[in-house]
């Protein structure tokens, strides 16, 4: 995605660059896990499998909440995702 930044000139800037690189990798991994969990819930809802939907939803809520508490995504974003998924699962359970 983004190109490597030019070489830093002092120690604190080098350290900050290292920290940023690690955090970016960690945050990307967390966001990817969230996307996978959401897709799993939506796939089980589409397949009309109530038990799998409930299990996938429970797993997705845990993943999203953890990312929110770590600051990877905003708490309102997490709440919105959880609400949206729960509505889908509940709608498929009643249908």
Backbone bond lengths (Angstrom), bond angles and torsions (degrees), N, CA, C in turn:
res aa  C-N    CA-C-N  psi(-1)  N-CA   C-N-CA  omega(-1)  CA-C   N-CA-C  phi
1 X - - - 1.441 - - 1.522 110.50 -
2 X 1.325 116.57 -88.33 1.461 119.50 -178.76 1.518 109.54 -84.15
3 X 1.310 115.23 145.30 1.458 120.15 179.07 1.525 109.56 -74.49
4 X 1.321 115.53 156.99 1.462 119.87 177.51 1.524 109.90 -63.85
5 X 1.328 115.16 140.32 1.458 120.52 179.07 1.524 109.18 -74.01
6 X 1.318 117.81 158.26 1.468 119.91 177.95 1.530 110.71 -62.97
7 X 1.317 115.49 161.92 1.456 121.41 -177.72 1.525 109.32 -61.02
8 X 1.354 114.49 135.27 1.462 119.31 -179.00 1.518 110.18 -79.28
9 X 1.326 115.70 154.06 1.452 120.58 -173.87 1.522 114.07 -100.24
10 X 1.338 118.11 -14.78 1.457 117.91 179.44 1.526 110.83 -134.88
11 X 1.324 116.94 166.66 1.459 122.00 -173.33 1.524 112.45 -64.47
12 X 1.319 117.14 -42.19 1.465 119.15 -177.72 1.528 111.15 -65.63
13 X 1.325 116.81 -36.09 1.467 120.31 178.14 1.524 110.36 -69.03
14 X 1.324 117.33 -37.02 1.467 120.91 177.26 1.521 110.29 -64.36
15 X 1.334 115.83 -44.24 1.465 119.81 179.93 1.522 110.19 -63.60
16 X 1.315 116.79 -44.08 1.462 121.21 179.57 1.526 110.37 -60.36
17 X 1.315 117.26 -39.03 1.469 121.02 178.71 1.527 110.71 -65.13
18 X 1.339 116.32 -42.04 1.469 119.98 177.56 1.527 111.25 -62.77
19 X 1.315 116.46 -44.70 1.465 120.65 -179.44 1.528 111.12 -62.91
20 X 1.319 115.50 -42.48 1.459 120.25 -179.59 1.522 110.88 -62.32
21 X 1.315 115.93 -42.30 1.466 120.63 179.86 1.526 110.82 -60.53
22 X 1.336 116.29 -45.64 1.471 121.04 179.51 1.525 111.04 -63.33
23 X 1.328 115.84 -44.42 1.468 119.97 -178.05 1.518 111.41 -66.12
24 X 1.337 116.16 -40.16 1.464 119.33 178.32 1.521 110.80 -60.80
25 X 1.336 117.02 -42.97 1.462 120.99 179.55 1.526 110.65 -63.94
26 X 1.330 116.68 -43.32 1.468 121.32 -179.02 1.530 110.47 -64.75
27 X 1.334 116.34 -43.66 1.466 120.14 -179.25 1.521 111.99 -67.37
28 X 1.343 116.54 -39.11 1.467 120.11 177.23 1.525 110.22 -61.46
29 X 1.334 116.74 -43.14 1.463 120.69 179.99 1.526 110.55 -63.20
30 X 1.319 117.11 -42.31 1.464 120.85 -179.72 1.528 110.73 -64.66
31 X 1.326 117.04 -43.11 1.463 120.27 179.61 1.525 111.16 -65.14
32 X 1.313 116.37 -36.73 1.459 120.79 177.99 1.525 110.47 -64.84
33 X 1.333 116.51 -40.89 1.464 121.28 178.38 1.524 110.36 -63.09
34 X 1.326 116.75 -40.16 1.468 120.87 178.31 1.525 109.80 -61.87
35 X 1.324 116.52 -46.99 1.469 120.66 -179.12 1.532 110.99 -60.18
36 X 1.325 116.52 -41.34 1.468 120.66 179.09 1.524 110.94 -64.39
37 X 1.336 116.72 -41.59 1.463 120.66 179.54 1.526 111.02 -64.25
38 X 1.328 116.61 -41.63 1.469 121.14 179.09 1.530 109.90 -64.27
39 X 1.320 116.75 -42.69 1.470 120.18 179.22 1.523 110.97 -63.85
40 X 1.340 117.61 -36.49 1.467 121.26 179.01 1.527 110.23 -64.38
41 X 1.319 116.92 -42.35 1.473 120.47 178.67 1.523 109.69 -63.92
42 X 1.330 116.51 -47.85 1.463 119.64 -177.82 1.528 112.14 -63.98
43 X 1.336 116.72 -34.97 1.464 120.22 178.46 1.528 110.91 -67.90
44 X 1.330 117.05 -41.20 1.469 119.52 -179.69 1.528 111.03 -70.57
45 X 1.331 117.44 -32.28 1.469 120.59 175.85 1.520 109.53 -67.34
46 X 1.326 115.72 -42.26 1.473 120.29 -179.98 1.532 111.09 -64.51
47 X 1.351 115.63 -34.03 1.466 120.26 179.02 1.527 111.73 -79.90
48 X 1.338 117.02 -5.20 1.471 123.92 178.75 1.527 112.06 60.90
49 X 1.325 115.78 37.52 1.461 121.93 176.93 1.530 108.08 -101.11
50 X 1.342 116.26 103.07 1.463 120.68 -171.89 1.527 112.51 -65.81
51 X 1.330 116.94 -44.07 1.473 119.75 -178.11 1.521 111.25 -67.14
52 X 1.314 116.60 -43.91 1.465 120.32 178.98 1.524 110.33 -64.17
53 X 1.329 116.38 -37.00 1.466 120.29 178.47 1.519 110.73 -63.21
54 X 1.322 116.19 -44.00 1.466 120.23 -179.46 1.523 111.27 -64.83
55 X 1.323 116.27 -42.01 1.468 120.18 179.03 1.525 111.16 -66.35
56 X 1.327 115.98 -43.87 1.459 120.44 -179.81 1.528 110.62 -65.04
57 X 1.335 116.30 -37.62 1.467 120.52 178.68 1.527 110.25 -64.38
58 X 1.319 116.65 -44.57 1.467 120.53 179.56 1.529 110.47 -59.73
59 X 1.315 116.62 -43.92 1.461 121.78 178.57 1.530 111.22 -64.89
60 X 1.326 116.26 -42.25 1.467 120.88 -179.15 1.521 110.84 -65.28
61 X 1.321 117.22 -40.98 1.467 120.84 179.47 1.513 109.91 -61.91
62 X 1.316 116.50 -42.18 1.466 120.71 178.96 1.530 110.31 -62.27
63 X 1.316 117.09 -46.05 1.462 122.16 -179.44 1.527 111.68 -62.50
64 X 1.323 116.09 -46.13 1.460 121.13 -178.12 1.528 110.71 -66.60
65 X 1.315 116.89 -42.86 1.470 120.54 -179.82 1.518 111.77 -63.63
66 X 1.315 116.21 -39.82 1.467 120.81 178.92 1.525 109.78 -63.78
67 X 1.312 117.41 -44.75 1.471 121.01 179.59 1.523 110.64 -63.59
68 X 1.313 116.17 -37.71 1.462 120.26 178.91 1.523 111.12 -66.36
69 X 1.324 116.98 -42.76 1.467 119.99 -178.78 1.518 111.68 -68.14
70 X 1.331 117.31 -27.13 1.462 121.20 178.54 1.527 112.29 -84.54
71 X 1.341 116.61 -8.63 1.450 119.85 178.63 1.513 114.13 87.63
72 X 1.317 117.06 12.21 1.469 120.25 179.07 1.527 109.60 -70.61
73 X 1.335 116.22 -42.51 1.460 121.16 173.96 1.524 108.38 -126.18
74 X 1.307 116.92 158.64 1.464 122.04 -179.15 1.525 109.81 -71.63
75 X 1.326 116.82 149.85 1.462 120.63 -176.60 1.526 112.28 -62.41
76 X 1.334 117.30 -34.38 1.470 119.41 178.02 1.529 111.02 -70.22
77 X 1.319 116.27 -34.80 1.461 121.04 176.51 1.531 108.87 -63.75
78 X 1.334 116.58 -43.35 1.464 121.48 179.08 1.525 110.09 -62.79
79 X 1.330 116.48 -45.85 1.464 120.90 -179.62 1.526 110.67 -60.59
80 X 1.336 116.18 -40.15 1.465 120.81 179.87 1.523 111.38 -64.86
81 X 1.334 116.19 -43.71 1.472 120.20 179.42 1.531 111.04 -63.41
82 X 1.335 116.23 -45.35 1.464 120.90 -178.90 1.528 110.10 -63.22
83 X 1.325 116.74 -43.83 1.454 121.29 -179.96 1.526 111.39 -61.40
84 X 1.322 115.57 -45.23 1.468 121.01 -178.83 1.534 111.06 -61.42
85 X 1.336 115.45 -44.98 1.468 119.58 -179.35 1.528 111.29 -67.13
86 X 1.330 116.52 -41.33 1.466 120.40 -179.52 1.525 110.76 -62.48
87 X 1.336 116.40 -41.36 1.472 120.27 177.75 1.523 110.45 -60.39
88 X 1.329 116.96 -43.42 1.465 120.41 -179.48 1.528 111.42 -62.57
89 X 1.340 115.64 -45.40 1.463 119.96 -178.56 1.526 110.35 -65.20
90 X 1.341 117.15 -43.57 1.459 120.37 179.67 1.528 111.82 -64.45
91 X 1.320 115.98 -38.29 1.478 119.60 178.89 1.520 110.68 -66.10
92 X 1.316 116.78 -37.79 1.470 118.86 -179.99 1.512 110.91 -73.75
93 X 1.342 118.31 -27.65 1.462 121.73 -179.88 1.529 110.79 -71.28
94 X 1.334 116.43 -36.06 1.471 119.49 -179.09 1.526 111.53 -81.45
95 X 1.305 117.58 -26.85 1.468 121.25 -177.74 1.500 111.77 -76.85
